[in-house]
Amino acid sequence: MNGFEYKGHELFVEDVPVRKIVSSVDSPVYIYSEKALREAYSSYQEAFQGHRTLIAYAMKANGNLQILSMLGKMGSGADVVSGGELFRARRAGIPSDRIVFAGVGKTDGEMREAIDAGILMFNVESSMELDRLSRVASSMGKVAPVALRVNPDVDPKTHPYISTGMKKSKFGIPVDQALEEYRRAARLPGIRIVGIHQHIGSQLTEISPFRDAFDRMVAFARLLKENGIEVSWLDVGGGLGIRYGNEKPPTPREVAHEILSRLEGLNVGIILEPGRSIVGNAGILVTEVQYLKETSVKMFYIADAGMNDLIRPSLYGAFHDLWPVVKKTGAGKKGDLVGPVCETGDFLVQDRELPPAEPGDLLAVMSAGAYGFAMASNYNARPRPAEVLVSGDRFSVIRARETYEDLIRGEGIV
């Protein structure tokens, strides 16, 4: 992970010791490296240099305003899936004409907000959504730019919960129905066809699913052209994986080659929706060990961070590497790193070799920049942690730790 390394026995984020950050803001805390974020984003810019391309950062992965603002200043757009994400993206300064709006459940209100904002395009997920968007746009006296999300029925070879491009998925329009939907869209009032969209899944670590999906997308674009329907954008989605453990995912340059080598004869721009591959390895979650508990069958490290802070291990069985903030001598023990939440499924590491630690020691849960804070909750009335951004030898709190008062904001006793 670029930006995270040991200097001597102590873990640093860029040029700042993690212990220094925790002594200032307490734990648990999410810590991000600006250098790692910039390098990850730039790898996409460099890979697609020379072709009309919009990198629409999938802000569902991490929607912190400072991170959005920084990426926006580098040229990024945003892939949003709710009115709230649209609001955050615009508040962070991302221009509306660099925003694409996906998601299967768009409401009338969200559609109106996006049309008023002047977004680049809606990624429409169903026939009924297309009809609703036509009605809403027409009632406003405006035209909505659309791409239909075409489900190519490609197995992305990832966790089933984050597989989105197969027939059994709730996402998109089946490829065998898509041509007729495009013909229908071309006749609907308030609709302007501008692109094709697909997204087959998340945390993809092999190139073959990308290749299969791109082949089908390009073939479909040519079929539309033969039927008199021209598009100006191919939104190829995101999904490129990262290394959590021993994975060897493709690079943005390898993905770019697979896309750009297939575009002969098509005058189209490319939209990408990377999220995890930009922020995932740019962040860690630091937690303090509170207790050690050894039973006849297992060792437990009980920490102050749990599934309410990082739910991926509990939800997906996801692997996150675990680094001690200060390396200690001695042998570790096989066991679980668990949190304080009243659920048996509350764990961050399970049945693995744990580094030697005592109460008060700090542990870093690695590769936690994506779908970490973004999926955090207040379960068990636990305030969500602070977020910190490190830049060189400086660090800034980019989201304050929640307080007990934050937990009851908006509530009242009647």
C-alpha positions, 0 to 999 in steps of 0.5 A: 500500500503506497503511503503506508510503511514502517519506519523502524518499528513504527507505522507511518502514513506518509511522513506522520506516525500513526500514534501521533494521529491517534494521540490527537484524535483518539480511536477508532479512526480512519486515516487516508493518504493523499499521496495514495489517492492522487496516485491511484486517480492519476493511474486512470488518467495516464492509462486513457490519455489521448482518448475522450474519457470521463473518470466518474468516481464511484462515490459510494465507495467513500463520499467524504467531501474533502476526497470528492473535492480533491478528485474533482480538482484533478478532473474527476466526475462522479457516479452517483446513486441517490439524490444525497450523493448528487447533493454531496458531489455538487457541494464538493464542487464537482460540475454537474456535467461530469455527473452520471446518475445510476441506481435501480430506484430513482424517485420522481424527486431525485429525477427532478433534482438531477434534471435541474442540475444539468447532469451528463446523463441518467443510467436507466435501469428498467423499462418502467424507470424510462417511462417515469423519467420521460414523464418527469422530464416532459412535465418540466419542459426539459429533456433528460439525457440517458444511457440504458444500463445493459446487463450483458450476463457476464460472470464477474467472478466475485462475491455474489453480493457485489456481482451485478451483471448476470441475468439473476441480478436486479440491475440493468436491462437484459441484453436480449431486450435492450435493442427494443428498449432503445428503439422505444426510448428514441420515440419517448418525449423528454428523452435523449439517448446519449450512451450505453451503460454497463457495470458487471460487479465489484472487486474484479481481479481477473481481466477476462470478465472485463474482456467479455463485457467489453466485447458484448458492449461494443457489439451492441453499440454497433448493432444500435448504429446499424439501427440508426441509433448513435451514442456518444458515450460508452459508460463501461462502469467500474469494478476493478479490484485491489489487493487485500491479500494475495490478489493480483488484479489487472491495472488500469492500463491493462483495462484501458488496452482491452477497451480502447483496442475495441473501438475502431469505427465508433466515435464514442467517449469512454466513461469509467466509474472506479471507486474501490481502486482509487480509495481502497488502498489509500485508507486504514482503520486504526483501533485500540485493543481493549481486552484479551480474552482466551477461552478453551478454543480461541483467543479474542482481541477485543477492540474499540472498532467493530462491525458498526465501523467496518462491516465488510468482514461481517457482511461479505466475509471480507479479508483485511490485512492487520498490521500492528502500529508498533511492532513488538517482539514475541509470538502472536496467537491465532484468533479473532479481532472482534469489536464491542457490538452485541453480535456474534458476527461482530469481527474484523479478523477471524481465525487468523494469526494475530500480531502480539498485542496487549490492551492499549496497543493499536492495530491497523486494519488495512485496505479500509478506504473503500466501503469502510466509513461509507457503510458505517452505522450507529448500531448500538448507539455508537458514534461513527469515527473521525476521518483524517487525511495525511499530506506529507508531514501534515494531517487534517481531520476531514470529518469530526468524530460523532458525539452523543448529541449527534446520535439524537439529532433530529429526534424528539420526545412527544 
